[in-house]
Amino acid sequence: MMAATSLAARTSPNSNGNSFYANAANPGAPIPRSSLTSFPAASPRSALDMSQAPRPSRSPQPPQGNAPEADRSSNPSSKSKTASTGVSSQHSSLSAAPRRYAAGSHPPRRLRSQYPRGNTENHVEYILVASFDIDRGPVMEHQYPVAITGDEHMLAELMLPDQAHVRNQDWTIFFLHKDTSQEEETAERQAKEERRNRRRRKRDRAKGVIHESDDEDDEDGDLDEVDWDDDLSTDSEPEGGEGPPLIYVLNLVNTKQDKTVKRGAVVKAMAICTRHPFLHIYKPLLLLALEEYFKSPVPETLSMLFNAVNEMDLSLMPKLSLLERHLLQASDNKDLFVEKFEQMIQMRIAEDRGEDITDQPFDASRSPPKPPGIFRSGTKAHVEGQATYAVPRDTHEFESKVMYKGIPIPIKVPVAIMPETVGDFSLIKLIQNFSDSHAKSPQTFPLHPHLTTNGPHTHPIIVLVNALLTQKRVIFLGYNMPSGDVAEAVLAACALASGGVLRGFTRHAFPYTDLTKVDDLLNVPGFIAGVTNPTFEHHPEWWDLLCDLPSGKMKISSKIDPAPVTEGLVYFQQQNPSHAGLVNGAGSSNNAAANDLTGDVAFMADILRSIASRAGERVIRAKWRDWVVKFTRIAAAFEESVYGASALYIGSDEHETTTVGVGGHGYVWCDEPSKAKELAGNVTRIEGWRNTRSYYSFIQDVAQLYTIRPLKGLDLHHMHDRLRTQRLSPMQSREVYLAFSKYVHSYDEICLLLSVAPESHAGLFYIALGLFHRDKDVRSKTADLLERIGEHEAGQHWWRALSRFERLAYIRIKREADLENANKVKETTAIYGGLDKRIS
C-alpha cells in the first residue's frame, strides 16, 4: 500500500489521464512509475438454515470405513494424503465430533484465512469528499489519510455526476488504475519466484530428492503449507494479467435543500477507495458517514469512518482454493464447506485458549477450561449470547460487523469472488431490461458477422455478449436515470461476458463517465462505458453498440468496422465444403429459431424460463458461466479442426491414451454433423474473439491452471460429457467408469470431478449410472467412487441429491461385495481347517 505520509502530484507521460507519485521518505520527491488514472495505461495486448437439527434422511446412507482401492495413478498429483477431521454440521451446537473421510480425500493444505489477523493491509485505502461549488464547479474537499492523486478536479468530476443535483441521492462506481513502482514489481516478482521454488522443492522431496536449502525452509515451517493454487487464490489478478489490481471506488452523492445558499441546495459526495471487488458492503456505512459529514465537515469525521472500516474482522473467513470457489458459486446449498468455517472457529478457540493458559499459572487440580460453544448465526443460542463465535447461516457470505459510533453495522462479505465480479449487480435485471422490450416489439439488427450470429433477429443479450467477446466499444446510455443504475448495468455486462472464466473486461470498463472524458475514452480499445448524456447517441463513430437502458433497445453503429475475412474462416470453408454455406447462413433467414446453429436461441429461452420461474441470481450466473465455458471449449475444438492445434488446450491424445488408457479431450458432440453445424454457427464469433484481450488472457490462465490441475493427463469434463451426450457401447462406458474410479481419489481430484458434474446439471446422475452397468467390476468400482465422494466435504451434498433408486443400487452392490468377501473368508477358513485336521 502507498505511504500514508504525503503525495506529490505529477503527470505521467505514459498514461492517458493525470496521475500521482509518492515518496514516504521524502514527501517532496517523486518516485518513478507510481501513478493513478481513471483510464488504463496502454498494454501490449490492448490493441488486439440450521437452528434445529434436520430430520434424518430415510434414504440409504453410504457405509463408513471402507478403504479405497490401492490402485493409484502414476500421476504425481494423485499421491495419497493423511486423514482429516472436522466438526459435523448436522447439529445446532456444532459439536466437535470428528467426521470420517476416505483416505486421501481431505484438503491438501492447512486451512488459512483470507484476511489473517495482524495483516497490515487495510480494507479501505482512501476516503474522499467532494462538493459542488456554484462558481468553481466540482471541488475536492478532503482526501484521507493522504491525497490519492494530484488531479483533484478529475476525481471531483467523477464523484459528482451529471444531474446529481436533481436527485436527493445517487450512487456511482468508478475505477482507478495504479502503476506499480519498480520496487513493488521487483518484490512481487521475487515473491512469486520463491513460491515456485518452494513448490518445486516440495515435489522433489516427495520423490526423495533433498536440497541444501530444505533445512532453511523447515525452520520457516511453511514449505508444506504452500497452497496448491497460491497464485490464483489472492485478490490480485493471476500472473499474466494486464497490470496491478484496480482501485475500486464506491461513491455516494447527497443533495440537501438549503435556502441560505445559491441554487438552494448543497451537494456533497463521499467515496470509499478499496482494492476489494466487494465494495458494495460499504453502502450502509457511507450513508451514515456522509450524513455525519453534513453535520461535521471536518477530517475527524473521515478518520472515524476510516478506522471503523479497517478494524472490520474477516480473519475467520476461510481461504478457498480455485476449485472450491467454483463449487461454492455454482451451488445453492447454504451448508457447502460449512466445515471450513467450523474449523476456522476451532483454530481460533484453540489459539485463544492457549493464550489464556500462558497467562495463568498451571494448576493440575483445576479442570481444563471448557471450550466456548459454536452455534449457527441467527439461532436462539447465538442471539441470546451463548455463543462466542457463530457459523454463517449461508456459507456463500461471511457475516461480520463494523462498529461505527458505537453502533454495530452488520456486513456480509461474499466468500467466493471470481474474476470480473465487482460490486452488487443483477444479471436478471440486465437480461429482463432488454428481453422484455424485445419480446413486445422484436427489433431487427443490421447484419454483422461478429454480432448477429443468429441473423437479424438475434436476441439483444446475445448481441451484447458477442460485442463484448469480440472487443467492440459498448456504451450503456441512461438518460435521466441515476448514474448508479447505469454503473450497475456496466458491471453486470462485464460479469455476463466473463462468466467468472474470461478476463479483460473490468479493467477497460467505465461504470460511469461523462462527456468531458470522451477523448480519453476513445483511446481505449473495446471499452464498456456507462453514460447519462444523450449526446453520445448522436455520435455513432464513438461506439459500436449502444444499449439504451430506458427503452431497452440496442443499436449497432452505422460506423462499425466490418468484420475482416480471416484465414480461419477461409480454411473452415475449404475443409468443410458441405457446411460452408452455413457460415453466416442464419443471416439469410428471418427465423432465428429455425437456424439456431449456435444453440443461443434455445439457451436464451431456457434463461427466460428460469427467470420466469423465480430462479435466483446465483442460478442465472451459473448458467452463464456454463455458456462461456462451452464457448471456450468450442473455440478450442475449432482451432484444432482448422489450425491443427489450439493454445486453449494443453495436452495430447497420445499422452492421455498411453498414461490413462482413455483418449479424447475437449467439447463433445453427439455426432460429426452436429459438430460441423455448431462450428459453422460459431466460426465468425470465434474468429472475432481470437484477437482480443480476453483471448490472450485466457491462454495465459489455461497455461497457469494446467500446472496446478490435480489430474493433468485426464479430461474429466470430456469423459463426463461422453456419458451425458453420446450413446456409448458397454465397453466404451466401461473404460470411462473405470478411469473415474482409478484416478479420482484425493480431495482436489474429487473437487475437480464435482466441478464438471454440477448440481444444476443432474449432479452425479450420469456417474451413478455405472451402478447399473452389465460389468460387475464397473458396478463395484463405481460404488467405491461414490463412497469416496460421499465422504468428501462437498461431495456429501452431491451424494444426498442422488435418487433413492440409485442409493438402493449402491447399498445392494455393497452388500453383495460384503457377502462375497465373507464367503471367501469362510472358504479359506474351511480349507485351512481341513488341512490342520489332516496334519494332526
Secondary structure, 3 states (H helix, E strand, C coil): CCCCCCEEEECCCCCCCCEEEECCCCCCCCCCCCCEECCCCCCCCCCCCCCCCCCCCCCCCCCCCCCCCCCCCCCHHHCCCCCCCCCCCCCCCCCCCCCCCCCCCCCCCCCCECCCCCCCCCCEEEEEEEEEECCCEEEEEEEECCCCCCCHHHHHHHHCCCCHHHCCEEEEEEEEEECCCHHHHHHHHHHHHHHHHHHHHHHHHHCCCCCCCHHHHHHHCCHHHCCCCCCCCCCCCCCCCCCCCCEEEEEEEEEEECCCCHHHEEEEEEEEEECCCCHHHHHHHHHHHHHHHHHCCCHHHHHHHHHHHHCCCCCCCECCCHHHHHHHHCCCCCCCCHHHHHHHHHHHHHHHHHHHHHHCCCCCCCCCCCCCEEEECCCHHHHCCCEEEEECCCCCEEEEEEEECCEEEEEEEECCCCCCCCCCCCHHHHHHHHHHHHHHCCCCCCCCCCCCCCCCCCCHHHHHHHHHHCCCCEEEECCCCCHHHHHHHHHHHHHHHHCCCCCCCHHHEECCCCHHHHHHHHCCCCCEEEECCHHHHHCHHHCCEEEECCCCEEEECCCCCCCCCCHHHHHHHHHCHHHHHHCCHHHHCCCCHHHCCCCHHHHHHHHHHHHHCCCCHHHHHHHHHHHHHHHHHHHHHHHHHHHCCCCCCCCCHHHHHHHCCCCCCCCCCCCHHHHHHHHHHHHHHHHHHCCCHHHHHHHHHHHHHHHHCCCCCCCHHHHHHHHHHCCCCHHHHHHHHHHHHHHCCCHHHHHHHHHHCCHHHCCCHHHHHHHHCCCHHHHHHHHHHHHHHHCCCCHHHHHHCCCHHHHHHHHHHHHHHHHHHHHHHHHHHHHHHHHHHHHC
